[in-house]
Amino acid sequence: MLLRFTKMHGLGNDFVVIDLITQRFKIKPHHIRKIADRHFGIGCDQVLLVEIPSQPDVDFCYRIYNAEGSEVEQCGNGARCFARYVRDKRLTGKKSIKVETLAGIIELEVTDNRQVRVDMGEPILDPKRIPFTAPEQQSTYDLDVNGVHWQVGAVSMGNPHVILSVPDVDSAPVETVGPVVESHSRFPQRVNVGFCQIISRTQLRLRVFERGVGETLACGTGACAAVVSGIVQGQLDHCVEVTLPGGALAIEWQGLGHPVIMTGPATTVFEGQIQL
């Protein structure tokens, strides 16, 4: 079948978005791998699917697949692209959009300056729910990585994140430590690995080694998790600018019992068709 798609990115974290409401097709893992291949396919970090929701009070179902074909629970940069896509394609006229994900319901809002504001829901700090093997909830945890001791934060934004503090993200061991931590035995569902440098109480720099993808230019849920971890440790204020290799996101969290709010851009690159 010839399938229409749109290539988009959020701060360089790139996606192929496919409308499965006006197009009917059963996408399987081998299709995802073909689409995401940067040499023989379109090329992307993740494939995003727009589907009919299962609940009556929700606008869309938002499904996310890593380049290697596995489905994941959440993606913040993808959520912003999703919101712009359904508006630009006139699948909805709403500015505030409610979508269901594997991690639950999230709300997206396209602002007047075409930025997208995402209510990412409340962060999860309970180790059992992240999931992360630890005897009790703490602000930081000891993590042994190939004999090297790290103090880390652990947060779920619907998908698991571990945050490693580094003095300088430019020299952080993302390529060597990232894949080892991603598959660490204490994270039974694997984990996204953030390398975080706090600049001030309102600014941090971040690089993320994403589960099933590798390092990306930006990670929205990773930015949220890093801010939550920093606030829990008393190092950050409630509104923080997070600078990633692909650009900056504004993250706000008022503390326990409140959702994390992420605001940032979403950009369309090109449209096309692919034979599957």
C-alpha positions as CSV (number, residue, x, y, z in Angstrom):
1,M,0.0,0.0,0.0
2,L,1.1,3.6,-0.7
3,L,0.9,5.4,2.6
4,R,1.0,9.2,3.1
5,F,3.3,10.5,5.8
6,T,4.6,13.8,7.2
7,K,8.2,14.3,8.4
8,M,8.4,16.5,11.5
9,H,10.8,17.4,14.3
10,G,10.8,18.9,17.8
11,L,14.1,20.5,18.4
12,G,15.8,18.0,16.0
13,N,14.2,15.0,17.6
14,D,12.6,13.8,14.3
15,F,9.5,11.8,13.6
16,V,7.5,10.3,10.8
17,V,3.8,11.0,11.5
18,I,1.2,8.8,9.9
19,D,-2.6,9.3,9.8
20,L,-4.4,6.0,10.3
21,I,-7.8,7.6,10.6
22,T,-8.2,8.6,6.9
23,Q,-5.9,5.8,5.9
24,R,-6.5,2.2,6.9
25,F,-3.3,0.1,7.3
26,K,-2.0,-2.3,9.9
27,I,1.5,-1.2,10.7
28,K,3.8,-3.9,12.1
29,P,7.4,-3.7,13.6
30,H,9.1,-4.5,10.3
31,H,7.2,-1.6,8.7
32,I,8.4,0.7,11.5
33,R,12.0,-0.4,11.0
34,K,11.8,0.2,7.2
35,I,10.2,3.7,7.7
36,A,12.8,4.7,10.3
37,D,15.9,3.5,8.4
38,R,18.0,6.6,7.5
39,H,19.7,4.9,4.6
40,F,16.9,2.8,2.9
41,G,13.7,4.4,4.4
42,I,12.6,7.9,5.4
43,G,14.6,8.1,8.5
44,C,13.5,9.2,12.0
45,D,14.0,8.6,15.7
46,Q,10.4,7.5,16.1
47,V,7.2,6.8,14.2
48,L,4.0,8.4,15.5
49,L,0.6,7.1,14.6
50,V,-2.7,9.0,14.7
51,E,-5.6,6.7,15.5
52,I,-9.2,6.7,16.5
53,P,-9.5,6.9,20.3
54,S,-11.1,4.1,22.4
55,Q,-12.7,6.5,24.8
56,P,-15.6,8.9,23.9
57,D,-14.3,12.0,25.6
58,V,-10.8,11.8,24.0
59,D,-9.9,13.3,20.6
60,F,-7.2,10.9,19.3
61,C,-5.1,7.9,20.2
62,Y,-1.4,8.7,20.0
63,R,0.9,5.8,19.5
64,I,4.7,5.9,19.5
65,Y,7.3,3.5,18.1
66,N,11.0,3.6,18.4
67,A,13.2,3.2,15.3
68,E,13.8,-0.5,16.1
69,G,10.1,-1.3,16.2
70,S,9.2,-1.3,19.9
71,E,6.2,0.6,21.1
72,V,6.8,3.1,24.0
73,E,4.5,4.9,26.4
74,Q,5.2,8.5,25.9
75,C,7.2,11.1,23.9
76,G,7.0,14.8,24.7
77,N,8.6,16.2,21.6
78,G,6.4,13.8,19.6
79,A,3.3,15.1,21.5
80,R,4.0,18.6,20.3
81,C,4.4,17.4,16.7
82,F,1.2,15.4,17.1
83,A,-0.7,18.5,18.1
84,R,0.6,20.5,15.2
85,Y,-0.1,17.7,12.8
86,V,-3.7,17.1,13.6
87,R,-4.4,20.8,13.5
88,D,-2.5,21.4,10.2
89,K,-4.2,18.4,8.6
90,R,-7.6,19.7,9.8
91,L,-8.3,16.5,11.7
92,T,-9.5,18.8,14.4
93,G,-10.2,22.5,14.8
94,K,-9.6,22.5,18.5
95,K,-6.7,24.4,20.1
96,S,-6.8,22.2,23.2
97,I,-6.6,18.5,22.3
98,K,-7.0,15.5,24.5
99,V,-5.2,12.3,23.5
100,E,-4.7,8.8,24.9
101,T,-1.3,7.2,25.1
102,L,0.0,4.0,26.7
103,A,0.9,6.1,29.7
104,G,-2.6,7.6,30.0
105,I,-4.4,10.8,28.9
106,I,-2.4,13.9,28.1
107,E,-3.7,17.4,27.0
108,L,-2.1,19.4,24.2
109,E,-2.6,23.1,23.5
110,V,-1.5,24.9,20.4
111,T,-0.8,28.5,21.4
112,D,-1.3,31.7,19.3
113,N,2.4,31.9,18.5
114,R,2.3,28.2,17.2
115,Q,4.2,26.9,20.2
116,V,2.7,23.8,21.8
117,R,2.0,23.6,25.5
118,V,1.7,20.0,26.8
119,D,0.2,18.9,30.1
120,M,2.4,15.9,30.7
121,G,0.6,14.7,33.8
122,E,2.0,14.2,37.2
123,P,5.5,12.6,37.4
124,I,5.9,9.2,39.1
125,L,8.6,9.0,41.8
126,D,7.6,5.7,43.4
127,P,10.4,3.2,42.4
128,K,7.9,0.4,41.9
129,R,6.0,2.4,39.4
130,I,8.9,3.8,37.4
131,P,9.9,0.8,37.5
132,F,13.3,0.8,39.3
133,T,14.6,-1.6,41.9
134,A,15.1,0.3,45.1
135,P,14.0,-0.4,48.7
136,E,12.2,2.9,49.2
137,Q,11.6,6.3,47.5
138,Q,14.5,8.7,47.8
139,S,15.5,12.0,46.1
140,T,18.7,10.3,44.8
141,Y,19.9,6.7,44.5
142,D,23.3,5.0,44.4
143,L,23.8,3.3,41.0
144,D,26.9,1.2,40.1
145,V,27.8,1.3,36.4
146,N,30.7,-1.0,35.5
147,G,32.3,-0.4,38.9
148,V,31.8,3.4,38.8
149,H,29.5,4.9,41.5
150,W,26.9,7.4,40.4
151,Q,24.3,9.4,42.4
152,V,21.2,9.5,40.2
153,G,17.6,10.6,40.2
154,A,14.8,8.3,38.9
155,V,11.5,9.6,37.5
156,S,8.8,8.3,35.2
157,M,6.9,10.7,32.9
158,G,4.9,7.7,31.7
159,N,8.2,6.3,30.5
160,P,11.2,5.6,32.8
161,H,14.1,8.1,33.1
162,V,17.3,8.1,35.1
163,I,19.2,11.4,35.6
164,L,23.0,11.5,36.0
165,S,24.5,14.8,37.1
166,V,27.6,15.9,35.2
167,P,29.9,18.9,35.4
168,D,29.8,19.5,31.7
169,V,27.4,17.9,29.2
170,D,29.8,18.5,26.3
171,S,32.2,16.0,27.8
172,A,29.7,13.6,29.4
173,P,30.2,9.9,28.6
174,V,26.8,9.6,26.7
175,E,28.0,7.1,24.1
176,T,29.7,4.8,26.6
177,V,27.7,5.0,29.8
178,G,24.3,5.6,28.1
179,P,23.8,2.1,26.6
180,V,25.1,0.4,29.8
181,V,22.6,2.3,32.0
182,E,19.8,1.9,29.5
183,S,19.9,-1.9,30.1
184,H,20.9,-1.8,33.7
185,S,19.4,-4.7,35.7
186,R,17.7,-2.3,38.2
187,F,15.5,-1.0,35.4
188,P,13.4,-4.0,34.3
189,Q,11.8,-2.2,31.3
190,R,15.1,-0.5,30.4
191,V,15.4,3.3,30.8
192,N,16.1,6.6,29.1
193,V,19.3,8.1,30.4
194,G,19.7,11.9,30.9
195,F,23.1,13.6,31.5
196,C,22.3,16.8,33.3
197,Q,24.4,19.9,34.0
198,I,22.6,22.5,36.2
199,I,23.6,26.0,35.3
200,S,21.5,28.0,37.7
201,R,18.2,27.5,39.6
202,T,16.3,28.3,36.4
203,Q,18.6,26.8,33.7
204,L,20.0,23.4,32.9
205,R,21.7,21.7,30.0
206,L,20.8,18.1,29.0
207,R,21.8,15.3,26.7
208,V,19.6,12.1,26.6
209,F,20.4,8.6,25.5
210,E,16.9,7.3,24.6
211,R,15.8,3.8,25.2
212,G,15.7,1.9,21.9
213,V,17.0,4.9,19.9
214,G,20.4,6.2,21.2
215,E,21.3,9.8,21.7
216,T,18.8,12.2,20.2
217,L,19.0,16.0,19.7
218,A,16.1,16.5,22.2
219,C,13.9,14.5,24.5
220,G,10.8,16.2,25.9
221,T,10.0,13.6,28.7
222,G,13.7,13.6,29.5
223,A,13.6,17.4,30.0
224,C,10.6,17.0,32.3
225,A,12.2,14.3,34.3
226,A,15.5,16.2,34.7
227,V,13.6,19.3,36.0
228,V,11.4,17.2,38.4
229,S,14.6,15.5,39.8
230,G,16.3,18.8,40.3
231,I,13.3,20.3,42.1
232,V,13.0,17.2,44.3
233,Q,16.7,17.6,45.2
234,G,16.1,21.3,46.0
235,Q,18.5,22.5,43.2
236,L,15.9,24.1,40.8
237,D,13.0,26.6,40.9
238,H,9.6,25.7,39.6
239,C,10.1,27.2,36.1
240,V,13.2,26.0,34.2
241,E,14.7,26.5,30.7
242,V,16.2,23.2,29.5
243,T,18.8,23.5,26.7
244,L,19.3,20.4,24.6
245,P,21.5,19.9,21.6
246,G,18.5,20.7,19.3
247,G,17.2,23.8,21.2
248,A,15.4,24.9,24.4
249,L,12.2,23.8,26.2
250,A,10.3,25.6,29.0
251,I,9.4,23.2,31.8
252,E,7.2,24.1,34.8
253,W,6.4,21.9,37.8
254,Q,4.8,23.3,41.0
255,G,5.6,20.2,43.0
256,L,3.9,17.0,44.3
257,G,0.2,16.7,43.2
258,H,0.8,19.0,40.1
259,P,1.3,18.1,36.5
260,V,4.5,18.9,34.6
261,I,3.9,21.5,31.8
262,M,6.2,21.6,28.8
263,T,6.2,24.3,26.1
264,G,8.2,24.3,22.9
265,P,8.1,24.2,19.1
266,A,7.1,21.6,16.5
267,T,8.2,21.9,12.9
268,T,7.0,20.2,9.6
269,V,9.9,19.3,7.3
270,F,8.3,17.6,4.3
271,E,5.5,15.3,3.2
272,G,5.5,12.3,1.0
273,Q,4.3,8.7,0.3
274,I,6.0,5.4,1.0
275,Q,5.2,1.9,-0.4
276,L,4.6,-0.6,2.4
